[in-house]
Amino acid sequence: MTVPSIKTLGVTATWEDWTTAESGILFPTSHTFSSEPKLSIITVKGYN
């Protein structure tokens, strides 16, 4: 994904540790970026 207002050439990232919300939607709960530490998502909720 690129955002025109952010002037960067891009960053690679992973989508890991998937969990299923009560609604049945799958969410990744952690991301690893090429130049940054891992980002973890602790509470995931999905609504219809």
Biotite code that builds the C-alpha atoms (Angstrom):
import biotite.structure as struc

atoms = struc.array([
    struc.Atom([0.000, 0.000, 0.000], chain_id="A", res_id=1, res_name="MET", atom_name="CA", element="C"),
    struc.Atom([1.272, 3.468, -0.759], chain_id="A", res_id=2, res_name="THR", atom_name="CA", element="C"),
    struc.Atom([-0.038, 6.775, 0.494], chain_id="A", res_id=3, res_name="VAL", atom_name="CA", element="C"),
    struc.Atom([0.625, 9.797, -1.761], chain_id="A", res_id=4, res_name="PRO", atom_name="CA", element="C"),
    struc.Atom([0.948, 12.202, 1.190], chain_id="A", res_id=5, res_name="SER", atom_name="CA", element="C"),
    struc.Atom([3.794, 10.143, 2.720], chain_id="A", res_id=6, res_name="ILE", atom_name="CA", element="C"),
    struc.Atom([7.005, 10.554, 0.746], chain_id="A", res_id=7, res_name="LYS", atom_name="CA", element="C"),
    struc.Atom([8.676, 7.156, 1.108], chain_id="A", res_id=8, res_name="THR", atom_name="CA", element="C"),
    struc.Atom([9.782, 4.475, -1.296], chain_id="A", res_id=9, res_name="LEU", atom_name="CA", element="C"),
    struc.Atom([7.962, 1.821, 0.681], chain_id="A", res_id=10, res_name="GLY", atom_name="CA", element="C"),
    struc.Atom([8.529, -0.565, 3.544], chain_id="A", res_id=11, res_name="VAL", atom_name="CA", element="C"),
    struc.Atom([8.095, -4.315, 3.516], chain_id="A", res_id=12, res_name="THR", atom_name="CA", element="C"),
    struc.Atom([5.964, -5.822, 6.263], chain_id="A", res_id=13, res_name="ALA", atom_name="CA", element="C"),
    struc.Atom([4.646, -9.230, 7.260], chain_id="A", res_id=14, res_name="THR", atom_name="CA", element="C"),
    struc.Atom([1.175, -10.161, 8.480], chain_id="A", res_id=15, res_name="TRP", atom_name="CA", element="C"),
    struc.Atom([1.461, -12.874, 11.142], chain_id="A", res_id=16, res_name="GLU", atom_name="CA", element="C"),
    struc.Atom([-0.235, -14.639, 14.049], chain_id="A", res_id=17, res_name="ASP", atom_name="CA", element="C"),
    struc.Atom([-3.772, -14.601, 12.681], chain_id="A", res_id=18, res_name="TRP", atom_name="CA", element="C"),
    struc.Atom([-6.771, -14.786, 15.031], chain_id="A", res_id=19, res_name="THR", atom_name="CA", element="C"),
    struc.Atom([-10.490, -15.090, 14.356], chain_id="A", res_id=20, res_name="THR", atom_name="CA", element="C"),
    struc.Atom([-12.843, -12.500, 15.899], chain_id="A", res_id=21, res_name="ALA", atom_name="CA", element="C"),
    struc.Atom([-16.287, -13.454, 17.204], chain_id="A", res_id=22, res_name="GLU", atom_name="CA", element="C"),
    struc.Atom([-17.770, -12.228, 13.912], chain_id="A", res_id=23, res_name="SER", atom_name="CA", element="C"),
    struc.Atom([-15.612, -14.718, 11.982], chain_id="A", res_id=24, res_name="GLY", atom_name="CA", element="C"),
    struc.Atom([-13.260, -12.127, 10.473], chain_id="A", res_id=25, res_name="ILE", atom_name="CA", element="C"),
    struc.Atom([-9.562, -13.025, 10.429], chain_id="A", res_id=26, res_name="LEU", atom_name="CA", element="C"),
    struc.Atom([-7.085, -10.456, 11.803], chain_id="A", res_id=27, res_name="PHE", atom_name="CA", element="C"),
    struc.Atom([-3.289, -10.531, 11.945], chain_id="A", res_id=28, res_name="PRO", atom_name="CA", element="C"),
    struc.Atom([-2.095, -9.760, 15.458], chain_id="A", res_id=29, res_name="THR", atom_name="CA", element="C"),
    struc.Atom([1.525, -8.919, 14.646], chain_id="A", res_id=30, res_name="SER", atom_name="CA", element="C"),
    struc.Atom([3.496, -7.238, 11.904], chain_id="A", res_id=31, res_name="HIS", atom_name="CA", element="C"),
    struc.Atom([7.250, -7.195, 11.347], chain_id="A", res_id=32, res_name="THR", atom_name="CA", element="C"),
    struc.Atom([8.615, -4.259, 9.354], chain_id="A", res_id=33, res_name="PHE", atom_name="CA", element="C"),
    struc.Atom([11.895, -4.250, 7.442], chain_id="A", res_id=34, res_name="SER", atom_name="CA", element="C"),
    struc.Atom([13.455, -1.443, 9.465], chain_id="A", res_id=35, res_name="SER", atom_name="CA", element="C"),
    struc.Atom([11.451, -1.435, 12.721], chain_id="A", res_id=36, res_name="GLU", atom_name="CA", element="C"),
    struc.Atom([10.736, -3.830, 15.590], chain_id="A", res_id=37, res_name="PRO", atom_name="CA", element="C"),
    struc.Atom([7.680, -6.089, 15.606], chain_id="A", res_id=38, res_name="LYS", atom_name="CA", element="C"),
    struc.Atom([4.299, -4.416, 16.134], chain_id="A", res_id=39, res_name="LEU", atom_name="CA", element="C"),
    struc.Atom([1.895, -6.512, 18.217], chain_id="A", res_id=40, res_name="SER", atom_name="CA", element="C"),
    struc.Atom([-1.851, -5.988, 18.444], chain_id="A", res_id=41, res_name="ILE", atom_name="CA", element="C"),
    struc.Atom([-3.203, -7.146, 21.796], chain_id="A", res_id=42, res_name="ILE", atom_name="CA", element="C"),
    struc.Atom([-6.991, -6.653, 21.617], chain_id="A", res_id=43, res_name="THR", atom_name="CA", element="C"),
    struc.Atom([-8.781, -7.412, 18.350], chain_id="A", res_id=44, res_name="VAL", atom_name="CA", element="C"),
    struc.Atom([-12.520, -6.878, 17.878], chain_id="A", res_id=45, res_name="LYS", atom_name="CA", element="C"),
    struc.Atom([-14.619, -7.149, 14.742], chain_id="A", res_id=46, res_name="GLY", atom_name="CA", element="C"),
    struc.Atom([-18.172, -5.967, 14.297], chain_id="A", res_id=47, res_name="TYR", atom_name="CA", element="C"),
    struc.Atom([-20.770, -6.358, 11.555], chain_id="A", res_id=48, res_name="ASN", atom_name="CA", element="C"),
])
